[in-house]
Amino acid sequence: MTIQRLPLELVNQIAAGEVVERPASVIKELVENSFDAGARAITVELEQGGLRLLRVRDDGVGIAGDELALACSAHATSKIGSLDDLEQVSSFGFRGEALASILSVSRFRLSSRTLDAEHGWCVEGEGELDGTLSPSAQPPGTTVEVRDLFCNTPARRKFLRTEATEARHVDQALRRLALARPDVGMALSHNGRRLWHCPPQSLAARAAQLLGEDFFGQSIPIESAALGLSLTGWISVPAFSRAQADMQHFYINGRAARDRVVAGAVRRAYADVLHGARHPAFLLFLSLDPSRVDVNVHPAKREVRFRDAGSVHDFLYSSMSRALAEVRPGAQHHRYLPDTPPAATGEAARTRPAAWAPSPPAQHGWDWTRVAEASAAYAPDARGEAAEAAPAAAAPRMSETGASAAASAGLAGAEAAPAESVAASRPAAGSAAGGLGQPLGQLHHLYIVAQNAEGLVLVDQHAAHERVLYERLKRQYREGGIARQQYLVPVAVRLSEDAADLAEARREELAAFGLEVERSAPTQVRLRAAPPILTADAAAEVLRRVLGVAVEEDEADHHLGEVLDAQERVLADVACRSAIKGQRRLSLPEMEQLLRDIESTERSGQCNHGRPTWVQMPLAALDRLFLRGQ
């Protein structure tokens, strides 16, 4: 077939296939153009979900009449002029494809008026401009009307969804844009009905309006800077998790973006505080030198590529991990926006709002009704639930070293205190104990019941102790390795031959986790030492699990390295097997010690599997249950 140059109309159609996917993508391109034009007010109107009409009005600088036709041609832009500009682009738009692509698949009309013009001008066309430049009664700014999207490409129109679905996608896209520029007033109407309107406001007020007050009541502020990177915003406490990733907003230099580096950092930061089936919520703004990020890797500019992805990942992970670690029972965390707002792009830098008002302080803690609902959605973890449900008679006995280690944690005794001592040690009603308060007793030998100044506290004793041990093990590992105790008689552990080969090859790495092994047969190793908090049987089971996970992968060495380097998976197993089990009776001193340990432990609101470790039931909620004061 002879090579030939494609007609300009076909080139625009191809470009439209990349840029214009549905009405929401049209809105995104047009609103971003309004941002770049310095608009302070933008209204979006839809008819039939945008399938019949999309109209975007702004009060930006406008386009001169003699430049309107040029603005609608392919690759015409005022944003960049050279390759150097492209490598450090700071505006939302820069390719000059949007208007030409939209024009090629719709009935299109563009009206605009500059501030110094007596009246506006307009151009229009279907597929291409009709060549007429007409006067228009247009106020200063620009109006774009897009009618009958994909009217000349019926095959693509068939792929659009229902009116309600397309309207919902437009709503979501516009909300993301509104969060990027809280200084710009924005409004959305559908079929003549106003859906929402945001005046120019602080980011905190904009986010509260669009994400809801619940998000702010259960979020942690972040303000971090290092290595030329700056991160501000909020992340949700683990208890405020969601079944879908529908409340995750990440902005890079003011531009909404998706990136595997960012997703990986978030996943790792929440790895051991959030159940695998749940998703965190966040609103985060990352600022960095534009030359360090490539925004020109996706036709719709949704994805980016960092020049130094490793540094960005580590910075994001450490910032979020530190914020999550600072959450403590009863601690006060103020909701605020840092004094330095997220970096703006293009005209946004000149239209920064004067006030970035703080939102009011709130207390970390979990409303008991919300936590109960959220907990019901968690799929039970097989290992954790089985360990908790095991009756005391079936639980493996602790070795002497295990008992001594538990004693050092304040959990040595296995018998409950006499009823008289329990009653004598109960705090007086209205005790002002802070944090998790003072223990009153156990409920079904599964939960510790305590009271604090706020009301009633229920603690899952296994989940809470698991988190305490886990954080302690992580600290020991970071400080040079986990302590281990030699067995007088080594424990024989049967493995597959592949697993035994792997154990022999990785002896030093396993030793850093307190597991000292030696090869004794083709399918057997001897466990010569293990962490003292583990029974011999539990230590053997942890070893089998670690090696079994590695051997399941094709690249076994590489995968084991990941397991051992990201020590959370190994240490979580050790902590889960070592923690006190359900059905175990605790004395009041043991309960007291566990509560104090929780208060001083990082990420203590959740166990290693992401389930809540404690819930707070306020006195006001109790009063409502018993109709007090009514």
Buried (B, 14 or more C-beta within 10 A) or exposed (E): EEEEEEEEEEBBBEBBBEBBBBBBBBBBBBBBBBBBBBBBBBBBBBBBBBBBBBBBBBBBBBBBBEBBBBBBBBEBBBBBEEEEBBEEBBBBBBBBBBBBBBBBBBBBBBBBBBEEBEEBBBBBBBBBBEEEBEEBEBBBBBBBBBBBBBBBBEEBBEEBEEBEEBBBBBBEBBBBBBBBBBBBBBBBBBBEEEBBEBEBBBBBBBBBBBBEEBBBBBBBBBBBBEEEBBBBBBBBBBBBBBEEEEBBBBBBBBBBBEBEBBBBBBBBBBBBBBBEEBBBBBBBBBBBEBEBBBBBEBBEBBBBBBEBBEBBBBBBBBBBBBBBBEBBBBEEBEBBBBEEBBBBBBBBEEBEBEEBEBBEEBEBBBBBEBBEEBBEEBEEBEBBBEBBBBEEEEBBEBBEBBBBBBEEBBBBBBEBBEEEEBEEBBBEEEEEBEBBBBBBBBEEBBBBBBBBEBBBBBBBBBBBBBBBBBBBBBEBBEEEEBEBBEBEEBBEBEBBEBBBBBBEBBBEBBBBBBBBBEBEEEBBBBBBBBBBBBBBEBBBBBBBBBBBBBBEEEEBEEBBBBBBEEBBBBBBBBBBBBBBBBBBEBBBBBBBBBBBBBBEBBBBBBBBBBBBBBBBBBBEBEEEEEEEEE
